[in-house]
Amino acid sequence: MARGGRHVEYLLKHLTPADLAELDVLIWALVTGVEEHAPRCALCAGPEPCPHVGRAIQEVLDWRTARLLLTQAERLREHQRRQHERRTA
């Protein structure tokens, strides 16, 4: 499987359906914003995105990483809580 495929598989395994829905909203907003921005930006005519688009892409990637870490922490905390309940029951 290609690297991208493994990455998507990892995200689907570790993000909740709500996380994925939020990511969909951010990606939609990013694409919509770039579609509005690019025709008016001389730098976007080149092979690389302009600094504004690059920052917007990075924000979405940073959110995804933070959400992944937070979701993982929430799952671990829930697991820890259940273990504690079993020990004290």
Phi and psi restraints in degrees (value plus and minus 20) as a CYANA .aco file:
   2 ALA   PHI     -86.6   -46.6
   2 ALA   PSI     137.2   177.2
   3 ARG   PHI     -73.3   -33.3
   3 ARG   PSI     -65.2   -25.2
   4 GLY   PHI     -78.5   -38.5
   4 GLY   PSI     -59.0   -19.0
   5 GLY   PHI     -84.6   -44.6
   5 GLY   PSI     -61.5   -21.5
   6 ARG   PHI     -84.7   -44.7
   6 ARG   PSI     -57.7   -17.7
   7 HIS   PHI     -85.7   -45.7
   7 HIS   PSI     -64.8   -24.8
   8 VAL   PHI     -83.6   -43.6
   8 VAL   PSI     -63.0   -23.0
   9 GLU   PHI     -78.8   -38.8
   9 GLU   PSI     -61.9   -21.9
  10 TYR   PHI     -82.9   -42.9
  10 TYR   PSI     -66.0   -26.0
  11 LEU   PHI     -81.7   -41.7
  11 LEU   PSI     -64.0   -24.0
  12 LEU   PHI     -84.0   -44.0
  12 LEU   PSI     -50.3   -10.3
  13 LYS   PHI     -95.8   -55.8
  13 LYS   PSI     -55.4   -15.4
  14 HIS   PHI    -124.9   -84.9
  14 HIS   PSI     -37.3     2.7
  15 LEU   PHI    -117.3   -77.3
  15 LEU   PSI     125.1   165.1
  16 THR   PHI     -98.7   -58.7
  16 THR   PSI     144.7   184.7
  17 PRO   PHI     -76.9   -36.9
  17 PRO   PSI     -56.5   -16.5
  18 ALA   PHI     -85.9   -45.9
  18 ALA   PSI     -60.8   -20.8
  19 ASP   PHI     -79.5   -39.5
  19 ASP   PSI     -65.8   -25.8
  20 LEU   PHI     -85.2   -45.2
  20 LEU   PSI     -56.1   -16.1
  21 ALA   PHI     -85.3   -45.3
  21 ALA   PSI     -61.3   -21.3
  22 GLU   PHI     -84.1   -44.1
  22 GLU   PSI     -60.8   -20.8
  23 LEU   PHI     -83.1   -43.1
  23 LEU   PSI     -59.9   -19.9
  24 ASP   PHI     -77.1   -37.1
  24 ASP   PSI     -63.0   -23.0
  25 VAL   PHI     -83.3   -43.3
  25 VAL   PSI     -64.3   -24.3
  26 LEU   PHI     -85.0   -45.0
  26 LEU   PSI     -61.5   -21.5
  27 ILE   PHI     -86.0   -46.0
  27 ILE   PSI     -61.3   -21.3
  28 TRP   PHI     -79.4   -39.4
  28 TRP   PSI     -65.6   -25.6
  29 ALA   PHI     -83.9   -43.9
  29 ALA   PSI     -59.6   -19.6
  30 LEU   PHI     -83.6   -43.6
  30 LEU   PSI     -70.0   -30.0
  31 VAL   PHI     -82.5   -42.5
  31 VAL   PSI     -64.7   -24.7
  32 THR   PHI     -80.8   -40.8
  32 THR   PSI     -64.3   -24.3
  33 GLY   PHI     -83.6   -43.6
  33 GLY   PSI     -62.1   -22.1
  34 VAL   PHI     -86.3   -46.3
  34 VAL   PSI     -60.8   -20.8
  35 GLU   PHI     -81.4   -41.4
  35 GLU   PSI     -54.1   -14.1
  36 GLU   PHI     -97.8   -57.8
  36 GLU   PSI     -56.2   -16.2
  37 HIS   PHI     -98.1   -58.1
  37 HIS   PSI     -66.4   -26.4
  38 ALA   PHI     -76.1   -36.1
  38 ALA   PSI     -63.6   -23.6
  39 PRO   PHI     -82.8   -42.8
  39 PRO   PSI     -41.5    -1.5
  40 ARG   PHI    -119.2   -79.2
  40 ARG   PSI     -19.2    20.8
  41 CYS   PHI    -134.4   -94.4
  41 CYS   PSI     100.1   140.1
  42 ALA   PHI     -85.2   -45.2
  42 ALA   PSI     -54.2   -14.2
  43 LEU   PHI     -89.0   -49.0
  43 LEU   PSI     -48.7    -8.7
  44 CYS   PHI     -92.2   -52.2
  44 CYS   PSI     -30.2     9.8
  45 ALA   PHI     -94.2   -54.2
  45 ALA   PSI     -35.9     4.1
  46 GLY   PHI    -101.1   -61.1
  46 GLY   PSI    -198.3  -158.3
  47 PRO   PHI     -93.3   -53.3
  47 PRO   PSI     -42.0    -2.0
  48 GLU   PHI    -128.8   -88.8
  48 GLU   PSI     130.5   170.5
  49 PRO   PHI     -88.0   -48.0
  49 PRO   PSI     132.7   172.7
  50 CYS   PHI     -87.5   -47.5
  50 CYS   PSI     146.7   186.7
  51 PRO   PHI     -76.9   -36.9
  51 PRO   PSI     -54.1   -14.1
  52 HIS   PHI     -86.6   -46.6
  52 HIS   PSI     -65.5   -25.5
  53 VAL   PHI     -87.7   -47.7
  53 VAL   PSI     -60.9   -20.9
  54 GLY   PHI     -78.2   -38.2
  54 GLY   PSI     -62.3   -22.3
  55 ARG   PHI     -86.0   -46.0
  55 ARG   PSI     -59.6   -19.6
  56 ALA   PHI     -84.0   -44.0
  56 ALA   PSI     -63.0   -23.0
  57 ILE   PHI     -80.9   -40.9
  57 ILE   PSI     -64.7   -24.7
  58 GLN   PHI     -83.2   -43.2
  58 GLN   PSI     -56.0   -16.0
  59 GLU   PHI     -82.0   -42.0
  59 GLU   PSI     -63.0   -23.0
  60 VAL   PHI     -85.3   -45.3
  60 VAL   PSI     -63.3   -23.3
  61 LEU   PHI     -83.7   -43.7
  61 LEU   PSI     -59.9   -19.9
  62 ASP   PHI     -85.1   -45.1
  62 ASP   PSI     -61.1   -21.1
  63 TRP   PHI     -80.7   -40.7
  63 TRP   PSI     -65.1   -25.1
  64 ARG   PHI     -78.8   -38.8
  64 ARG   PSI     -64.6   -24.6
  65 THR   PHI     -83.5   -43.5
  65 THR   PSI     -65.7   -25.7
  66 ALA   PHI     -83.1   -43.1
  66 ALA   PSI     -61.9   -21.9
  67 ARG   PHI     -84.7   -44.7
  67 ARG   PSI     -60.7   -20.7
  68 LEU   PHI     -80.9   -40.9
  68 LEU   PSI     -65.5   -25.5
  69 LEU   PHI     -86.5   -46.5
  69 LEU   PSI     -61.5   -21.5
  70 LEU   PHI     -86.2   -46.2
  70 LEU   PSI     -63.0   -23.0
  71 THR   PHI     -82.4   -42.4
  71 THR   PSI     -61.6   -21.6
  72 GLN   PHI     -83.0   -43.0
  72 GLN   PSI     -61.9   -21.9
  73 ALA   PHI     -84.4   -44.4
  73 ALA   PSI     -61.1   -21.1
  74 GLU   PHI     -82.8   -42.8
  74 GLU   PSI     -61.5   -21.5
  75 ARG   PHI     -85.2   -45.2
  75 ARG   PSI     -62.3   -22.3
  76 LEU   PHI     -84.6   -44.6
  76 LEU   PSI     -60.0   -20.0
  77 ARG   PHI     -84.2   -44.2
  77 ARG   PSI     -62.1   -22.1
  78 GLU   PHI     -83.5   -43.5
  78 GLU   PSI     -61.3   -21.3
  79 HIS   PHI     -82.0   -42.0
  79 HIS   PSI     -64.1   -24.1
  80 GLN   PHI     -82.3   -42.3
  80 GLN   PSI     -61.7   -21.7
  81 ARG   PHI     -82.8   -42.8
  81 ARG   PSI     -63.3   -23.3
  82 ARG   PHI     -83.9   -43.9
  82 ARG   PSI     -61.0   -21.0
  83 GLN   PHI     -82.2   -42.2
  83 GLN   PSI     -62.0   -22.0
  84 HIS   PHI     -83.3   -43.3
  84 HIS   PSI     -62.7   -22.7
  85 GLU   PHI     -81.2   -41.2
  85 GLU   PSI     -61.1   -21.1
  86 ARG   PHI     -84.8   -44.8
  86 ARG   PSI     -59.0   -19.0
  87 ARG   PHI     -89.9   -49.9
  87 ARG   PSI     -52.7   -12.7
  88 THR   PHI    -115.2   -75.2
  88 THR   PSI     -23.5    16.5
